[in-house]
Every structure is written in structure tokens, then in C-alpha cells.
């Protein structure tokens, strides 16, 4: 009975969240510092095939941009600056600007293995060389021919930037490489889930950094619902 009650509460909570967004169609909202952040106004433009969503509150602006208007997942904080989110606020004449830009920090996401190398065996806590930073350590899984099939992060290191290509060291071997996708201060994704009659529905989340102060803001559980672009 207790499990049934917990499930019922969870379903009602999810239904309430979806209904809350749909009541405010079109809408854009997210969690910011564990509080609900809701745009009072949002607009959509398509510029040279790219999607640009601009959302406002009284003192804040969030701009989401993807390189295409097609449904899909667009990763942020990478070397592809066509996919990005910025957040700005102005209070008492003081402005702060945060972006998912190229920024040095601990590794957040790695690509699939770029070059698998040879002569490796599955192992833990291997070091890496190259790139802009230091201290990244990995667990690795090797295939039957000694090439690396997959890696997972043990220690994220510091000072790396998106696009860094790193060599994975095991004994005298260092011929396998991996690429840094993004870092902890600057990452996230925009997901375009549906485009219907020129209206866009999807989700987003991000960490963005103020390059001057190093301060980071985090938005989670972001959604945009039936935001229409003129002319589509």
C-alpha cells in the first residue's frame, strides 16, 4: 500500500508539472537554484537555418541557439559555438553575463575513443598526457586486439578545454587518444523534441560561466513548449 501511495504522488506531481506548462502555452521555464524560473516573454527566430530562442524576465535574459531547426540533441560547451546558451541579469545597474563558451576546467564529458591504439589491456586509473590541463585519469576497457573500446573518468583533472586531444598512457604505450567534449563549468544540451506547424517543443539544461569572475550558474529541467517562429 505504501508503494502504491508513493507511485500515485509521483504521477500526480509529474502531471501537475506538464499541465502547468501547458496552461501557459507558449512557455519556457526551468529550475534555477532549486527554484522555478519562468520566462514572462519568449520569442523564436530562424536565422540562416539556426534556431534562436530568446526568453525574458524583468531583469534576466536567456538565449538558446542551435545550429539547426531539426529535432535532435545539441551539446553545449563544445568547439561548435553554433550550439550555445547564454544567461544575463542586470540588478541595480550591475550586469552579469554567463555563457556555455570555451573555458578551462575539469573535464565533464569525453568523446568516444578517437584512436583505439594497440597493446592495451583493461585497467584502472590510467594517466593521460597532452591537451591544456593535467590530472585526468581514466578506467579503460580494451578489446580482443588490444585497442581501447571505452573509457570512464576516475579523476577529472583541471585546466582542460573543449577539443583537447589526450593520449592514454599504459606502461610504454600512449598511442590511444580521446577528445575532451566540454568541461564542468560550461556544458549542457538543448533537445528539440518536436516541430509542428512552426512551433518548437523541447528541453534544455546547462552550466554557464562568467569568464570574468569564474562564477557558474546552473539551469536544470528546462522546457520550452509550442514556441512559434514567424514565417514557418
C-alpha positions as CSV (number, residue, x, y, z in Angstrom):
1,X,0.0,0.0,0.0
2,X,2.9,2.4,0.9
3,X,4.5,1.8,-2.6
4,X,1.2,2.5,-4.3
5,X,0.8,5.8,-2.5
6,X,4.3,6.8,-3.4
7,X,3.7,6.0,-7.1
8,X,0.4,7.9,-7.0
9,X,2.1,11.0,-5.6
10,X,4.8,10.8,-8.2
11,X,2.3,10.5,-11.1
12,X,0.3,13.4,-9.8
13,X,3.4,15.6,-9.4
14,X,4.5,14.9,-13.0
15,X,1.0,15.5,-14.3
16,X,0.9,18.8,-12.4
17,X,4.2,19.9,-14.0
18,X,3.1,19.1,-17.5
19,X,-0.3,20.8,-17.0
20,X,1.5,23.9,-15.5
21,X,3.5,24.3,-18.7
22,X,0.5,23.7,-21.0
23,X,-1.6,26.2,-19.2
24,X,0.9,28.8,-20.0
25,X,1.3,27.9,-23.7
26,X,3.6,29.0,-25.3
27,X,6.0,28.7,-22.4
28,X,9.6,28.4,-21.3
29,X,10.7,27.5,-17.8
30,X,13.4,25.7,-15.8
31,X,14.8,25.1,-12.3
32,X,17.4,27.7,-11.3
33,X,19.0,27.3,-7.8
34,X,16.2,24.8,-7.0
35,X,13.5,27.5,-7.7
36,X,11.2,27.6,-10.7
37,X,12.4,30.1,-13.3
38,X,9.7,31.1,-15.8
39,X,10.0,33.5,-18.7
40,X,7.5,36.3,-18.8
41,X,8.1,36.5,-22.6
42,X,9.8,34.3,-25.2
43,X,10.4,34.7,-28.9
44,X,11.7,32.4,-31.7
45,X,13.7,33.3,-34.8
46,X,15.2,31.2,-37.5
47,X,18.5,32.8,-38.7
48,X,20.3,31.1,-41.6
49,X,18.9,27.8,-40.7
50,X,19.7,28.2,-37.0
51,X,17.2,28.3,-34.2
52,X,17.4,31.2,-31.7
53,X,15.0,31.3,-28.7
54,X,15.1,34.4,-26.5
55,X,13.4,34.4,-23.1
56,X,13.0,37.3,-20.7
57,X,12.0,38.1,-17.1
58,X,12.1,41.6,-15.7
59,X,15.9,41.6,-15.1
60,X,17.1,38.5,-16.9
61,X,17.6,37.1,-20.4
62,X,18.2,33.6,-21.6
63,X,19.2,32.9,-25.2
64,X,19.2,29.3,-26.6
65,X,20.7,28.7,-30.0
66,X,21.0,25.5,-32.1
67,X,22.8,25.0,-35.4
68,X,19.7,23.6,-37.0
69,X,15.9,23.6,-36.5
70,X,15.7,19.8,-36.9
71,X,14.7,17.6,-33.9
72,X,17.7,16.3,-32.1
73,X,20.1,16.8,-29.2
74,X,22.6,19.7,-29.4
75,X,25.5,19.5,-27.0
76,X,26.8,22.7,-25.3
77,X,30.2,24.0,-24.3
78,X,31.9,22.3,-27.2
79,X,34.1,23.6,-30.0
80,X,30.9,24.1,-32.0
81,X,29.8,27.5,-30.9
82,X,26.7,27.3,-33.1
83,X,25.1,25.4,-30.2
84,X,25.1,27.6,-27.1
85,X,23.1,29.2,-24.3
86,X,23.7,32.5,-22.6
87,X,22.2,33.9,-19.4
88,X,22.4,37.6,-18.3
89,X,21.0,39.5,-15.4
90,X,21.1,43.2,-14.5
91,X,20.3,44.3,-11.0
92,X,20.9,47.8,-9.7
93,X,22.8,48.8,-12.8
94,X,25.3,45.8,-12.4
95,X,25.3,43.3,-15.3
96,X,26.5,39.7,-15.2
97,X,26.8,37.5,-18.3
98,X,27.2,33.8,-18.4
99,X,27.9,31.6,-21.5
100,X,28.4,28.0,-22.5
101,X,31.7,29.0,-24.1
102,X,35.2,27.5,-24.3
103,X,36.5,27.7,-20.8
104,X,39.3,25.9,-18.9
105,X,38.3,23.5,-16.2
106,X,37.9,19.9,-15.0
107,X,36.7,17.5,-17.8
108,X,32.9,17.0,-17.8
109,X,32.4,14.8,-21.0
110,X,34.8,12.8,-23.2
111,X,34.2,11.7,-26.7
112,X,34.2,8.1,-27.8
113,X,37.8,6.8,-28.3
114,X,39.3,8.7,-31.2
115,X,42.2,6.4,-31.9
116,X,41.9,2.9,-30.2
117,X,45.7,2.2,-30.2
118,X,47.1,-1.2,-29.7
119,X,48.7,-3.4,-27.0
120,X,46.4,-2.2,-24.2
121,X,44.7,-4.3,-21.5
122,X,41.6,-3.4,-19.5
123,X,42.8,-1.4,-16.5
124,X,42.0,1.2,-13.8
125,X,43.3,4.7,-13.0
126,X,45.4,5.3,-16.1
127,X,47.0,8.7,-16.6
128,X,46.8,10.9,-19.7
129,X,49.1,13.3,-21.5
130,X,48.6,16.3,-23.8
131,X,46.0,18.9,-24.0
132,X,45.8,22.1,-22.0
133,X,45.4,20.6,-18.5
134,X,46.6,17.9,-16.2
135,X,45.4,15.3,-13.8
136,X,42.7,13.5,-15.9
137,X,42.7,9.7,-15.0
138,X,40.7,7.0,-16.6
139,X,39.5,3.4,-16.3
140,X,39.7,1.7,-19.7
141,X,38.3,-1.4,-21.4
142,X,40.3,-3.0,-24.1
143,X,39.0,-5.2,-26.9
144,X,40.4,-8.6,-28.0
145,X,43.1,-7.0,-30.3
146,X,44.4,-4.6,-27.6
147,X,42.6,-1.5,-28.8
148,X,40.6,0.6,-26.4
149,X,36.9,0.1,-26.7
150,X,35.7,2.5,-23.9
151,X,36.9,4.7,-21.1
152,X,35.3,6.2,-17.9
153,X,36.5,9.1,-15.8
154,X,38.2,8.5,-12.4
155,X,39.6,12.0,-11.8
156,X,38.6,15.0,-13.9
157,X,41.8,16.9,-13.6
158,X,41.9,20.7,-14.2
159,X,42.8,23.2,-16.9
160,X,41.4,21.3,-19.8
161,X,39.4,22.9,-22.7
162,X,36.9,21.5,-25.2
163,X,38.7,20.0,-28.2
164,X,41.8,18.9,-26.3
165,X,43.1,15.6,-27.7
166,X,44.7,13.4,-25.0
167,X,46.9,10.3,-25.1
168,X,46.1,7.5,-22.7
169,X,49.2,6.1,-21.0
170,X,49.7,2.4,-20.0
171,X,53.3,1.5,-19.4
172,X,55.2,2.4,-22.5
173,X,52.0,2.7,-24.6
174,X,50.4,6.0,-25.3
175,X,49.0,5.6,-28.9
176,X,45.3,5.7,-27.9
177,X,43.7,9.1,-27.9
178,X,40.5,10.6,-26.6
179,X,38.9,14.1,-27.0
180,X,37.5,16.5,-24.4
181,X,33.9,17.4,-25.3
182,X,33.3,20.0,-22.6
183,X,34.2,21.0,-19.0
184,X,32.3,21.2,-15.7
185,X,31.8,25.0,-15.8
186,X,30.4,25.0,-19.4
187,X,28.2,22.2,-20.6
188,X,24.7,21.0,-21.2
189,X,22.3,20.3,-24.0
190,X,19.3,21.6,-25.9
191,X,16.8,18.9,-27.2
192,X,14.4,19.8,-29.9
193,X,11.7,17.2,-29.5
194,X,9.0,18.3,-31.9
195,X,8.4,20.9,-34.6
196,X,4.8,21.2,-35.5
197,X,3.3,24.0,-37.7
198,X,6.3,26.2,-37.0
199,X,6.1,25.7,-33.2
200,X,9.0,24.2,-31.2
201,X,8.8,22.0,-28.2
202,X,11.8,20.6,-26.3
203,X,14.0,20.7,-23.2
204,X,17.3,22.1,-22.0
205,X,19.8,22.1,-19.2
206,X,23.2,23.9,-18.8
207,X,26.1,25.1,-16.7
208,X,27.3,28.5,-17.9
209,X,30.3,30.5,-16.7
210,X,31.1,34.2,-16.3
211,X,34.5,34.3,-17.9
212,X,35.5,37.4,-15.9
213,X,34.6,36.2,-12.4
214,X,34.5,32.4,-12.9
215,X,31.0,32.2,-11.3
216,X,28.8,29.4,-12.7
217,X,25.0,29.3,-13.0
218,X,23.1,26.1,-13.4
219,X,19.7,25.6,-15.0
220,X,18.1,22.2,-14.9
221,X,14.8,20.6,-16.0
222,X,14.3,23.3,-18.6
223,X,11.4,23.0,-21.1
224,X,10.1,25.1,-23.9
225,X,6.6,24.3,-25.2
226,X,5.0,25.3,-28.5
227,X,7.1,28.4,-29.1
228,X,6.3,29.6,-32.6
229,X,8.7,31.1,-35.2
230,X,7.2,33.6,-37.6
231,X,7.2,32.6,-41.2
232,X,7.4,28.8,-40.6
